[in-house]
């Protein structure tokens, strides 16, 4: 683990040492074979590789590109625009198109190749962990180029999973694919928001659990092979797994650990889980040093380290049967591992995150395992048989979504806060009395108390009045009578808006203003009404008059709302006290 921490820190602070020189320093270090010398050489190599990768991302870009690109991920469609990361002859780029080539690229998948032309520009924000050099804006049409045999095989395998999920309801289909192969495109914003608020969004991130199920499934067949053939078979399975799941950071971490484990077994030198994690991190960072900037990679490593180091010891002090103690200890340990990172990145976790994981994790595990077996069969059988095969999957998905929707309700927050305060008090008393268990009790206390304290602080701050812009919407709250008015347009991010409303404890809106007649705005209003009570709503069709005419004024509690027609939409001005929001 020391080597993993050292390499991680070294890659985070790149030094402009030539890579060839760092490699040359590794040779005498390995010959001397002193731990400190080897660690220093590995750190220098990691820093040099990171510097080389950063320099490649920041190199000067040409003004135009005309050639072949290969999709490095699955395309994302937002507001009639398609964006996707691609590999090109000048490095990795972020492709953006809304022209004639959008339809062809939107229907493609990772690994597909296109011949196109466009102009290049710098990114607004540096995305080092993705190795992106710039943005490629496509001019004109994109022509598909035949893919390689390996890419076609992986694409066909992914298509088999997707065909198997065709019999599931439209809102559950992308969720099942997210659990099984990490393709969560198309998950409805309200379901995604429910999962995030409940602390269950990690279930849609393919990780070591998925890989463990896959190796468990192929285990009987591998057991009949010799040691070397088994090693080759495991390598093939790992390559297929990485290809199907699109090289996600958590996948790379899990695959590296599995590869290290397989290698250690082949060499007759079995290793502990801590050593496997450390060697896996070292291998992944040396191969791709910019992954240290990925929040997903950091969370994956931190959660795994927490589970390895803490789960067993936490289970031993919990007053439950062994299996239930482990079921509670694993999410607590993972929460403790990721808390230092998650708090400063995403804010406080849900107070219901641990009970939600205890309730939903078994169903999610079943979805993963069933999807890898029955899901594949469902892709080649008639619809009726596929529907029968996926009937258990449907029930499990409904269970997970209902658990997420239930525990993410803002009305339950006071109850959750009371339970957390009571548990914290019990842990504090036990912490004073049980000296032998103090370390683990302190971990439990932190996991319980930190989210509670941060939630109280957010709620106290949230009662302040004023108007703010969040997720493409304007939220105006009154500090006098708790009135809340929200204005949304066609570009609103429903998932983020729901998260902001839930975090502030908002359970109802006194007025919901739709500022656009676009279909996206209407859909956003419908989705919001499924999770938040709306007392009154108004749209462009409810406000007559031509553009520039006298505005219509509404008074919602202490909030004044001024509405003026503007083309096919509305210009909204909201006032709370002395504050004003255009």
N, C-alpha and C positions, 0 to 999 in steps of 0.2 A: 504493500500500500504506500510505502514511503516513495518508491519510484513513481507510482501513479500521481501522487500529489506533486512531486518535483517536476515531472513532465508537464502536468497540467499548468502549473505556475509558469514554467519556462515558456510554454507555447502562448500563454496569455501576455507575455512581455517579450516580443520578438527582438532579437539583436541581429544586426546585419553581418553575421559571420557567413562566409561562403559554405555551402553545404558540403562541398568536397573536402574542405578542411575539417568540418565537424565529423565526417565519416572517417577521415584519416586519424582523428583523435580517438575514435572508438577502437581502432585496432590495438594500440598499446594498452588501452584500458582493459580490454578483454584478455590480453596476454597477462597483465599484472593480476587481474581477477580480484582486486581489492574492492569491497562493496562501495566505499566512498568514492573511489576513482571511477568505477563503472557508473555510479549515480550521476556524478558530475559530467561525464561524457554523454550520457543519455540526455541530461538536461540541456547541454549545449546543442546537441543534435536536434532536439525538439524545438528550441528557440530559433535555430538556423532554418529549419524547415518552415516554421511559422513566418519568419521574415520573408522567405522566398515566396510563400503563398500570398502574403499581403502585398508584396511588390507586384506580383502578377495581377492582382485584382485592381490595383491603383494605376497600372500602366496607362499611357495615353491611348485613347480610342480613335479610330478613323471616323470620318463623318458618315460614311455609308457602308452597307454590307450587302453583298450579292453572292449567295452561295447556298449550301445545304446546312440545315440545322437538325438536331435530333432532340426530341422532347425528353427532358430529364425528369419530368413529373407529369401528372395528369392535369389537363387544362382546367382552369377555373373560369366560369362564366358569371359575370356580374354586370347587370344593367346593359345588356347587349354588347358588352366588351369581353374579349377573351384574353386571359393572361396566363403565361406558363413559363417556367424556366427551361432554357434550351442550351444544348452544347453546340458550339460552332468552331470554325477553324481559328477564331481569335479568342476563344475562351467561352466561359459560361455567361449567358445573357438572359435578361428578363424580356420575353417576347410579349408585345401588346398589339392587338389588332381588333378593329371593329368594322373592317371593310369587307370586301368580297371573300377574303380568305378566312374570315372568322368561323363560318359554318364548318369548313373542312377541318380546321384545327380543333374546334370544340368537340367534334365527334371522334377525335383521335385519342390515343393514350400514350403513356410514357414509353419511349423507345421508338416511336414512329418518326419518320424523317420527312422533311419537306424542303423543296427548293423554293427560295423566295428572295425578295430584295426589300430593303428598307433603310431608314436612317437611324443613326445611333446617337444617344445622348446619355449624360451621366445620371445616376440614380439620385433621387432626392435625399435618401438616407442610405448609408453604407450598410450592406448586408454581407459581412465577411464570411459568416459560417456557410452561406450558400455559394460562395466563390463567384458572386455576380460582379461582372466588370461594368455593366451598363444596361440601358434599356434599348431594345430593338423595336422600333415602331414600323410595322409592315406596310409597305406601299403596294396596293394591288392584290392579286390572287396569290395563293400558295399552292404549289403542285406537290402532291405526295410522291415520295421516292420509296421504292421497295426496301423493306427492313431486312436485317440479317436473320438467319435461321434461329439463332439463340433468342433474339428479341421476339420474333414471331411465336416461338414456343411459349415464352413467358406470358405474352399477351393472350395467347389461346387459353392458357391455364387460368388467367384472371377472368377471361370471358366466360369460362365454365362456371366459376363462382357466381358471376353476375347473372348468368342464365338460370342458375339454380334459385336465385333470390327473386326471380320474376313473379312468383306466385304470392309473395308477401305483399301486404298493403303498401301503397306508395310512400307513406310516411315512415314505415318501418324498414323498408328495403335498404336505404342507404345506411341505416343504423346497424343492420346485420352485417353489411359489407365492411363497415367501420370496425366492428368487433373482430371480424375474421381476417381481413386482409388490409385493414387500415384505410380503406377508401370511403371516407365519410362525406364526400361531396353530396350535396343534396339533402343533408339532414335538416329538417325544418328548424328555423331559428328558435321557435319556442321550446322544442325538445332539446336543442343544443344549450339554450339558456338554463333549462331545468337541470341538465346534467352538470353544468358548470356551477350553478348555485348550490347543488347538492354535494359537490365534491366528487362527482362520478365521471367527469370528462376524460379522465385518464383511461377509462375502459375502452375508449375508441382509439387509443394509441397502441399499436401493435408492439409487443415487448417480449420479454423473456418468458412470460406465461404462455403466449401463443406458441413460441418455439418449443417450450417444454411439452405442450400437448402434442405438437407435431412429432417430436422425437419419441414420445410415448407411443404414438400410433404406429410408427414405423419400427419400433423396437423389436417386436417379435420377428420381423423379417431380417433385421440386421443381426439378431442373435445367432442366426444360422450361418453367418459368414465368418471367415477367418479375421484375425485382428487387423491386418493390413487392408483387406477388402472392406471391412467394416469402416475403417477410417476413411477410405475413398468414398464409400456410400454416404457417410455422414457429411463429408465435404460437399458432395453433390446436393444433398438435402439442404444444407446451409445456403449454398449459392441460389438454389431455387427459392428458398424462403426470402432471402434478401431481395431477389429480383421481383418477386410477386408483391412484396410489401414496400417497394420503392425506396429502399436505402434510408429509412427514417433513422434519426439519431439513436432512439431507444433500440431499434432493430440492430444497428451496428454494434452497440454495446453488448446486447444479448448474444449476438452471433460471435463476437470476439471471445466472450466467455466460454461459449460452447466449443469454439475451435481450440482454445487453450486447454479445456478439459479433455477433448478428444486427443490432442497431441500428448498431454501428460499421461493418459492411459496407454497410448501407443508406446511411449518411452518407458513405461513402467514406473512413473513417478507421480502418483496421484497427489493433488493439491487441495488445500482447504478452500472454502468459498471466498474467504477474504483474499487469498492469493490469486484465485481465478479472476476476481473483479479487478485487482490491481494490474495483473498482466494484461487483461482485456482492455483496460483503459489505456495502458501504455501503447499497446499495439494499435488501437484505433487512433489515438492522438498522433502517433508518429506517421501513420498513413495519411491522416487528414487533420493537421494541427489546428485548422480554423474551426473545428467542431467545438473547441473550448468556448467559443462565443455563442454557441447555440443553447438557449434556455432549455429546450427539450432534452438535450444531452446531459446538461447539468442536473436537471430534475431526475432523469433516469438513473444516473450514477448515484445521486444522493439518496433516492428512495431505495435502491438496491443495497447500498451500504447500511442504511438504517435497518432494513429487514435482516440483513446478515448479522449485524452486531447486536441489535437490541431485541428482536422478536422472541428469541428463546428465553432470554432472561426476564423479559416482561411477562411472558406466559407463566413463568414459574412463580410469580408473586400474585397473580390474579386468582381470586377465590371461586373459580369455575372449573368444570370438568376440562380435561386436557384439550380436547378438540375445540371447545368453545373458547378456552383461553387463547389458543393459537389464532382462532378466527378474529378475536379482538386485538391480540397483540400485533398481528401483521399490519393492519392499517394504521395502528398507533405508531408503530416503528417507522413505517413509511412516511407518515405525517411528520414525525420528529426529524427524519432525515431531510425532507424537502422544505421544512418550515423556514429556515434562514433565507433560502432563495425565493420561495413563493411569497413571503410577506412583502418583500420589497419589489416584487415583479407584478403580482396579481392582487395584492391586498390580503386581508384576513381570510382564512378558509372558513367554510361553513361550519357552524356549530353541530350540524347534523352529519358532517362528513363521515365520521367513524361509524355511527349506527347505519347510515345509508350504505356504506361499503359492506358492512356485515350482512345487510339484507339483500343487496343487489349483486355482490361479487359471485356467489354460487350460481346465480342465473346467468351472469355474464360468462363464467367459466364454461357452463353447459353450452351456451351459444357458440363459443369459440370451438369447442371440441366437436359439437354436432355439425357446425358449419364446415369443418375440415373433412367430414366423412359423408353424412347425409346430404350436405350442401353440394358436394361434388356430384353425387349420384343424381340429385334433383336436376342437375344441368343437362342430363342426357335422357331423362325419362319424360313421358307425357305430362301435361299440366296437372291432371287429376292425381297421379301418383306423387308428383312433386309437391302438390299442396298437402297431401297426407304426410309426406316426409317432413315438411316444414311446419306442420301443426304444432309440435313441441317448441320449435323455434319461435313461432308467433306468440305463444303463451309466455315464454321466457322474456321476449322483448317487451311485451305489454307489462309484465311485472316490473322490469327495470324502469320503464318510462313512468309508470304510476308511482313507484317509489320516489323517483326524482321529482316528479310534479308535486307529490305530497310534502316532502321534506323541504322543498324550496319555497313553500308558501310563506310570505312575510308575516302572516298572522300567527305562525308557530314560533316566531323568533323569541317573543317574551318567555314562552314555555321553555324553549331550548336554553335561553340565558339563565333561567332559574335553575334548571337541571345542572348546567355547567357550573354555576356558583356553588350548588350543594356538593357536587362531586369534588370541586376544588377544595372546599372546606374539609371534607372527609379525608382527602389526600393530604392536606396540610396537617391534620391531627395525627394521621398515621405516620407522616414524615417525621414528626417529633418523637413518636414512641418507638418506631422500628429503625434502629440504627443500621442494621445489616441490609436493609432494603432501600436506603435513602437515595442512592443514585437512580434506581429505576423509578422510585416514587417521584423524584424530582422531574424526571422525563415526563411522566404522566401528568404531573402538575403543570408543566410548561405547555404541553399539548392542549390541556383544558383551559388554562388561564389566559394565555396570550391571545387566542382568537376572541375570547370574551372581552378582554380589556380593549382591544382594537375596535371591536364592534360597538362597544359603549361610546368610545371616542368618536366614531363615525356618526352614530346616531345623534349625539349631542351637537356635532357640527352640522348634521343634516337638518336640524330644526331651524337653522338660520335661514332667513328669507332671501330671495334674490332669484335672478334668472341666469341660467347657464346654458351653454350649447354642449350637447353630449350626443355622440353617435349619429350626427346628422339631424338631430332634433333640438328643440328649445324647450327646456323645463323651467317653469316659473313656480316657485313655492312662496307661500305667505308665511311670515314669521308671527302673524297675529292670530289667524284662524285656521291654519293648516290646509288652506286651499291650495290645490295643485292644478296647473294648466300646462298642457303639453301640445306643441305644434310640430307636426311631422310632414315631410315632403317625400318625393320619390326616391331620394338617396339615403333614407334612414337605415341604420343597422339595427334591426329589431332585437337581435340577440344582445347587443351591447346596451341598448336602451332598456330592455327588461332587467338586465343586470344592475344598471344604475338605479332604476326605480326600486328594485328589491333591496339593494344595499341601503337605501335611504328609508326603508320601511314603508314605502308607498304602496298601499293596497287598493286605492281607488283614485280616479282622476275626475275632478269636477268638470273639466272641459277638455276635449280632445279636438284640436284644430287640424284639419287636413289641408295643407296649402297647395296641393297639386291635384290635378285630375288624372294623372298617370296611373296605370294599372298597378305599378309598384307601390304607390302611396296607398291605394285602396287595399291592397293585400296586407300592407303593414298595419293598417287600422284594424283589419279583421284579426290578424294575429295578436295584436296587443289586447283586443277585447277578450281573447281566450284566456288570458292570464291576469288581467287587471280590470276591475269594475269601472266602467265609464258611465258617468251620470248623464252627460250631454256631449254631443259632438256636432261639428259644423264643418262644411266643406265649401269649395268654390261655388257649387251650384246653389248653395243656400244664401249666398251674398250677391245680390243683383247689382246692376250698374256697370258702366264702362270703366276702363282703366283710367285712373286719375280722378275718379268721382269722389264725392264726400265719403269718408270712411264710416263704417258701421262700428259703433262702440258698445262693448259689453262689460258688465261689472260682475266678476266672479269673486265674491267675498271682498278682500282688500286688493285684488288684482284687477287692473283695468286692461282690457283687450281691445285693440283697435284693428279692424279688418278692412283692407282696401283691395278691390279687384285689380289684378295685374295680368292681362292676357287671359290664359286659361287657369290661372292660379290665384293665390292670395298673398298679399304682403301683410305680415302680422307684426304688430308692436305691442309688447306687454310691459306693464308697469307695476312694480311692487314697492310701495312706499316711495322712496326717493330714487329707487333704482329703475333703470330702463333697459329693455332688451329689444333691439331691432330684429 
